[in-house]
């Protein structure tokens, strides 16, 4: 009868240690923790996620009355995508497209009734192209071109 012996190879130790370090690094790097803050009445002030100590993902802010104040996405601490703002009554007041933490693209402003009052475009926070201004009833009163 022949018994096989397995002899532990010393090269397993560094590989095992390397795998453990890589797993720890991946867990740390991609860990997602939330940020929350509350008013004294218990209503949430803001809620969002962080990644590597930077705002990342959807963030929302609220007024003390529970209505949304602002909402948008971050990527590694910079605003991206469409951002919205509301007034205390919950009426949409603006929406703007962001890229790399700067206004890039369409930006719209609304009055207290929710009617569109200004429509403009931006490139790197600079007003660019047509800008339309409307009265409180939604009638076009100005159409300027900014370049």
QUIJOLIN-V70857 format. One record per backbone hydrogen bond with DSSP energy under -1.0 kcal/mol. CO is the residue of the C=O (numbers start at 0). NH is the residue of the N-H. If there is no record, write none. Layout:
# QUIJOLIN-V70857
co/nh
CO/NH
CO/NH
This chain:
# QUIJOLIN-V70857
co/nh
8/11
10/14
11/15
12/16
13/17
14/18
15/19
16/20
17/21
18/22
19/23
20/24
21/25
22/26
23/27
24/28
25/29
32/49
34/47
36/44
36/45
38/41
42/38
44/61
45/36
46/59
47/34
48/55
49/32
53/50
54/76
56/73
58/71
59/46
60/68
60/69
62/65
66/62
68/85
69/60
70/83
71/58
72/79
73/56
74/77
77/74
78/100
80/97
82/95
83/70
84/92
84/93
86/89
90/86
92/109
93/84
94/107
95/82
96/103
97/80
98/101
101/98
102/124
104/121
105/96
106/119
107/94
108/116
108/117
110/113
114/110
116/133
117/108
118/131
119/106
120/127
121/104
122/125
125/122
128/145
130/143
131/118
132/140
132/141
134/137
138/134
141/132
143/130
145/128
